[in-house]
Amino acid sequence: MPEPRISALIVARNEEANLPGCLASLGFAYERIVVVDPSSDDATLDVARRLADVVLVRRFDDFASQRNAGREAASGDWVLSIDADERATPELAVEIQEALSDPDLPQVGFRIPIRSEILGRPFGYSGTQQDLPLRLFRRDCGEWTGRVHETVRLDGEVGRMAAPLEHRTLPDVQVFLRKIDQYTSLEARDLYRAGARFRARDLTLRPAWLFLKLYLYKQGFRDGLEGLMFCALSGVSAAVRTWKLRELDHMEVA
């Protein structure tokens, strides 16, 4: 019986520094697909064309649409979704290959744990290390939904891998602030389309609640000064998103 074919899928914009390492960690995949946003102002497209098997150039509208475009271009039996600042560990590669080689495998999708490195430090408490996103699924059984924090809508049983993806995210504060600006704009527009409107308490209470949740309840203080900065800027992100929603409200009134 032939081995199941895995299509690894990456959505990339301004990722020339991260993309080579990510693609190098995916040598076990049958094909490596990169969906490139043409608004990238670095060498992302050149890197993708040199190192990936399939490259799609598609202007960004939302994350789900970008990933679904890559899924539709894939020819593998399974799709592994991975971000450019993530790496598949050798242990995960072996575990995936062993699991998918089972002809009686009941699962059609798998959640994969994330091991975080934020602001140059491995995180054990307030980062994404408790996340279990659904990243691997049969191509004919799932698709992405949601404009910003996209999720996989899957028809079938879901399992879990033990080995993690390494997530080398937010290497410095400058990148963190750029991502806050990018994601809060997308989130505010999504909230606005869904009918949400500005509430003053979301500008005051929600950021404070998020900081306390991450720093105290999830023990972000144990991640050192980097943990403090991550928790504080996460609270700032909630405030910025709310303010951008307020600006959209005012545009409607005008």
C-alpha positions in Angstrom: 0.0 0.0 0.0 1.5 3.4 -1.0 2.5 5.8 1.7 -0.1 8.7 2.2 1.1 11.9 0.6 1.4 15.0 2.7 1.1 18.5 1.3 2.7 21.1 3.6 1.0 24.5 3.3 2.5 27.9 4.3 0.9 31.3 3.9 3.6 33.9 3.7 4.1 37.7 3.6 7.5 39.3 4.3 8.9 36.0 5.5 12.2 35.8 3.6 14.1 35.3 6.9 11.8 32.5 8.3 10.7 30.7 5.1 14.0 28.7 4.4 14.1 27.2 7.8 10.4 26.3 7.8 10.7 24.6 4.4 13.8 22.8 5.4 12.0 21.2 8.3 9.4 19.8 5.9 11.6 17.4 4.0 9.2 14.5 4.9 6.3 16.1 3.0 5.4 15.0 -0.5 5.0 18.6 -1.6 5.6 22.0 -0.1 3.1 24.8 -1.1 3.6 28.5 -0.3 0.8 31.0 -0.8 2.6 34.4 -1.2 0.9 37.8 -0.7 2.2 40.0 -3.6 2.3 42.9 -1.2 5.5 41.4 0.3 8.3 43.9 0.0 11.1 41.5 0.6 12.4 38.4 -1.1 9.6 36.1 0.1 8.5 35.2 -3.5 12.0 34.6 -4.7 12.7 32.2 -1.7 9.4 30.4 -2.3 10.1 29.9 -6.0 13.6 28.6 -5.2 12.7 26.2 -2.4 9.0 25.2 -2.6 7.3 22.8 -4.9 4.2 24.9 -5.6 3.9 28.7 -5.3 0.7 30.6 -5.5 0.7 34.4 -5.7 -2.6 35.6 -4.2 -3.5 39.0 -2.8 -4.5 38.7 0.8 -8.2 38.9 1.7 -8.4 36.7 4.8 -6.4 33.8 6.2 -9.1 31.2 5.6 -9.3 32.1 1.9 -5.5 32.1 1.5 -5.2 28.6 3.1 -8.1 27.2 1.2 -6.5 28.4 -2.0 -3.4 26.4 -1.1 -5.5 23.4 -0.1 -7.2 23.5 -3.5 -3.8 23.5 -5.3 -2.5 20.6 -3.2 -2.4 17.1 -4.6 -1.5 15.2 -1.3 -3.9 13.0 0.7 -3.2 15.1 3.8 -2.6 18.8 4.4 -0.2 20.0 7.1 -0.7 23.7 7.8 2.3 25.4 9.2 3.3 29.1 9.6 6.6 30.4 8.2 7.9 31.1 11.8 7.2 27.5 12.8 9.4 24.4 12.4 8.3 20.7 12.3 10.6 18.9 14.8 12.2 15.6 13.7 10.1 13.8 16.3 6.9 15.3 14.8 7.9 14.2 11.3 8.4 10.6 12.5 5.2 10.6 14.5 3.2 11.9 11.5 4.7 9.4 9.1 4.0 6.5 11.5 0.4 7.6 12.2 -0.5 8.1 8.6 1.0 4.8 7.5 -1.7 2.9 9.4 -4.3 1.7 6.8 -7.0 1.4 9.5 -6.4 4.9 10.9 -9.8 6.2 12.2 -8.8 9.8 12.5 -9.1 12.3 9.6 -7.4 15.1 11.5 -4.8 15.7 14.2 -4.2 18.5 16.7 -0.5 19.4 17.2 1.0 21.1 20.3 3.0 24.2 20.0 6.3 24.9 21.7 6.8 28.7 21.9 9.8 31.0 21.7 8.8 34.6 22.2 11.1 37.7 22.3 14.0 35.3 22.0 13.0 33.2 25.1 11.3 29.8 25.4 8.0 30.3 27.1 6.4 27.7 29.4 3.4 29.6 30.8 1.9 32.6 29.1 2.6 31.8 25.4 1.1 29.4 23.0 2.5 26.3 24.6 -1.0 25.2 25.7 -2.5 25.6 22.2 -3.6 22.5 20.4 -4.6 23.7 16.9 -5.9 21.3 14.3 -3.0 21.5 11.8 -3.1 18.1 10.0 -6.1 16.7 8.2 -7.3 14.7 5.1 -7.6 17.2 2.3 -11.0 15.9 1.3 -12.4 16.1 4.8 -11.8 19.7 5.9 -11.6 23.4 5.0 -10.8 26.6 6.8 -13.4 29.1 8.0 -13.1 32.5 9.7 -11.4 35.7 8.5 -8.8 36.3 11.2 -8.4 33.4 13.7 -9.3 30.8 11.1 -10.2 27.3 12.2 -10.6 24.0 10.3 -14.1 22.7 9.8 -13.6 18.9 9.7 -15.9 16.0 9.0 -14.6 13.1 11.0 -12.7 12.0 14.1 -9.8 14.1 15.4 -6.7 12.8 17.2 -3.6 14.4 18.8 0.1 14.3 18.1 2.5 14.2 21.1 5.5 15.8 19.4 5.3 19.6 18.9 5.8 22.3 16.3 8.4 24.8 17.3 7.0 28.3 17.1 9.7 31.0 16.9 7.4 34.0 17.0 7.7 37.6 17.8 11.5 37.8 17.9 11.6 41.4 19.0 9.2 44.2 20.1 9.2 45.8 16.7 7.8 42.7 15.1 5.3 42.4 18.0 4.0 45.9 17.4 3.7 45.4 13.7 1.7 42.2 14.3 -0.5 44.0 16.8 -1.3 46.7 14.1 -2.0 44.1 11.4 -4.1 41.7 13.4 -6.1 44.3 15.3 -7.2 45.9 12.0 -8.4 42.5 10.7 -10.1 41.7 14.0 -11.9 45.1 14.3 -13.2 44.8 10.7 -14.4 41.2 11.5 -16.1 42.3 14.7 -17.7 45.2 12.9 -19.1 43.0 10.1 -20.5 40.7 12.7 -22.5 43.6 14.3 -20.2 44.4 17.2 -19.9 48.1 18.2 -17.6 50.1 20.5 -18.2 49.8 24.3 -16.1 51.9 26.6 -15.7 49.0 29.1 -14.0 47.0 26.4 -11.3 49.7 26.2 -10.7 49.6 30.0 -11.7 46.3 31.5 -10.9 43.9 28.8 -7.2 44.8 28.4 -6.7 44.7 32.2 -8.5 41.3 32.4 -6.4 39.9 29.6 -3.2 41.0 31.2 -4.2 39.6 34.6 -5.3 36.3 33.0 -2.0 35.8 31.3 0.3 37.2 33.9 -1.3 35.8 37.1 -3.7 33.0 36.2 -1.4 31.5 33.5 1.7 32.5 35.5 3.3 34.6 32.9 5.5 36.1 35.6 7.4 32.8 35.5 8.5 33.6 31.9 10.6 36.5 33.2 10.8 40.0 31.8 9.8 38.6 28.3 6.7 37.2 29.9 5.8 40.6 31.4 6.3 42.3 28.1 4.2 39.7 26.3 1.3 39.9 28.7 1.4 43.7 28.8 1.4 44.0 25.0 -1.4 41.4 24.7 -3.5 43.7 26.9 -2.5 46.7 24.7 -3.6 44.6 21.6 -7.1 44.3 23.1 -7.3 48.0 23.7 -6.0 48.8 20.1 -8.6 46.5 18.6 -11.4 48.2 20.6 -10.2 51.6 19.5 -10.1 50.6 15.9 -13.7 49.3 16.2 -14.6 52.8 17.6 -13.0 54.4 14.5 -15.2 52.2 12.3 -18.2 53.3 14.3 -17.4 56.9 13.7 -16.8 56.3 10.0 -20.3 54.9 9.7 -21.8 57.9 11.5 -19.9 60.3 9.3 
